[in-house]
C-alpha cells in the first residue's frame, strides 16, 4: 500500500506501466479495417459516398446511415440525434425493403435525452442481384407538454446499387452464344450520349457496368464509325449478365446511335443493368 504525502511528488515506480497513449487515432480508419477484415482501407471520399442523409437538418430527429455492402448482406449503421429540447421516449427505427432484401432483426425502442445521439445497426440479407430500396420511418413519444402524441418522421429512401454484387468474369464465345440463346429476359436500351467516339463510349460502358469485354482488342481497333462488342459479368450469387453493344457514328452530326441489349436469366439483373446504363451513358463522368 503506497502512502502519498501531500505537497511532495511520488517519484516511485508504479508496479505496472501505464497504458500507452495513441495519438492521431483515426476512428474512420479503424472501423474500415474491422469491416473489411484487414483489407486496404477505403479512401475517405469513397466512404463519404456511402453515407445517406435520412432526415432534414431542421427535423426534431436527425438521422444518417452508413451503408456497408458485404457479399451476401448489407449493414446499415444509422446515427440518430435528438435535436429537440424534449426527451424522446419509445423511439423506434422502423425499416422496410423492396426487392429481394430481408431484414434480420426486429426494431428496438430507445429513449433519447435532448441532444443525445445513438447508433443503431440494421442487418439486411440479400437473396439475388437486383437494385433494392430500403425505406422506413422513425417514431417516438415526445414527453413535452406541447407534443404528447406519437410522432412519425418519414426517412429518405436508400437505394442499393447493383454494381456492388457483379464483377467481370471470363467467358468463351461459344458459351456466351449458348447463354444468349437460352436466356429469356432481355432489356433493350437506346444509346443517348454526348460521347462522339465509339471506342471511348464502349470503354465508358465497360467501366460503368463493371463488366468484361469479351471482344478482342484487335477486332475493335481502327478508325471505323461502327462497333459491336460483347460484355459479360457474373454476380456473387452465380447469375450471368450478358450485354451486346452495337453502335455507329452518324456522318451528318457525328453523334453515336445504336442499342445496348442486356440478357439474363432473371428479370432483376436485366432491369437493374438497363437503369444503370441509362443513367451513366450520357457522359464520361
RADAUR-V675049 format. One record per pair of residues at least 24 apart in sequence whose C-alpha atoms are under 7 Angstrom apart, sorted by the first residue. I is the first residue (numbers start at 1). GAP is how many residues later the second one is. If there is no record, write none. Layout:
i & gap
I & GAP
I & GAP
This chain:
i & gap
54 & 101
54 & 102
55 & 100
55 & 101
60 & 24
69 & 95
71 & 165
72 & 53
72 & 54
73 & 51
73 & 52
73 & 53
74 & 49
74 & 50
74 & 51
75 & 46
75 & 47
75 & 48
75 & 49
76 & 45
76 & 46
76 & 47
77 & 42
77 & 43
77 & 44
77 & 45
78 & 41
78 & 42
78 & 43
79 & 38
79 & 39
79 & 40
79 & 41
80 & 37
80 & 38
80 & 39
81 & 34
81 & 35
81 & 36
81 & 37
82 & 30
82 & 31
82 & 32
82 & 33
82 & 34
82 & 35
83 & 31
83 & 32
84 & 30
85 & 29
86 & 27
86 & 28
86 & 56
86 & 57
86 & 58
87 & 25
87 & 26
87 & 27
87 & 55
87 & 56
88 & 24
88 & 25
88 & 52
88 & 53
88 & 54
88 & 55
89 & 51
89 & 52
89 & 53
89 & 54
90 & 50
90 & 51
91 & 47
91 & 48
91 & 49
91 & 50
92 & 46
92 & 47
92 & 48
93 & 44
93 & 45
93 & 46
94 & 42
94 & 43
94 & 44
95 & 39
95 & 40
95 & 41
95 & 42
96 & 38
96 & 39
96 & 40
97 & 36
97 & 37
97 & 38
98 & 34
98 & 35
98 & 36
99 & 33
99 & 34
100 & 26
100 & 27
100 & 28
101 & 24
101 & 25
101 & 26
101 & 31
102 & 24
128 & 109
129 & 33
129 & 36
129 & 106
129 & 139
129 & 140
130 & 32
130 & 138
130 & 139
130 & 142
131 & 29
131 & 30
131 & 31
131 & 141
132 & 27
132 & 28
133 & 24
133 & 25
133 & 26
133 & 27
134 & 24
134 & 25
162 & 110
163 & 46
163 & 47
165 & 70
165 & 71
166 & 67
166 & 68
166 & 69
166 & 70
167 & 43
167 & 44
167 & 66
167 & 67
167 & 68
168 & 42
168 & 43
168 & 44
168 & 64
168 & 65
168 & 66
169 & 43
169 & 63
169 & 64
169 & 65
180 & 83
183 & 80
183 & 81
183 & 82
184 & 81
185 & 78
185 & 79
185 & 80
185 & 81
185 & 82
185 & 85
186 & 75
186 & 76
186 & 77
186 & 78
186 & 84
187 & 74
187 & 75
187 & 76
187 & 83
187 & 84
187 & 87
188 & 71
188 & 72
188 & 73
188 & 74
189 & 70
189 & 71
189 & 72
189 & 85
190 & 68
190 & 69
190 & 70
191 & 66
191 & 67
191 & 68
191 & 69
192 & 89
192 & 90
193 & 88
193 & 89
193 & 90
194 & 88
194 & 89
195 & 88
196 & 58
196 & 59
196 & 60
198 & 27
198 & 28
198 & 29
198 & 50
198 & 51
204 & 80
205 & 76
208 & 72
225 & 24
240 & 24
